[in-house]
């Protein structure tokens, strides 16, 4: 598989402040799972991979702190940024 760039996920609390150390998992359509922890600014970086077909770089699911937050296929572009807010009980 070749690397097509990166996309970024940010996690904030209910006040909009970044949350450090949150574990994020992404399930890739081409197979495998990527994981990272948020940095001090709440950001985590994930690579975009191109597999055997042009559409194989999709992301099937994202979990934050073991909670599924996305369960439908999407195809991030290099540099795309996504943000999620933790609920009070996370």
HELIX and SHEET records of a PDB file:
SHEET    1   A 3 UNK A  43  UNK A  50  0                                        
SHEET    2   A 3 UNK A   2  UNK A  12 -1                                        
SHEET    3   A 3 UNK A  81  UNK A  85  1                                        
SHEET    1   B 4 UNK A  33  UNK A  37  0                                        
SHEET    2   B 4 UNK A  23  UNK A  28 -1                                        
SHEET    3   B 4 UNK A  59  UNK A  64 -1                                        
SHEET    4   B 4 UNK A  67  UNK A  70 -1                                        
END                                                                             
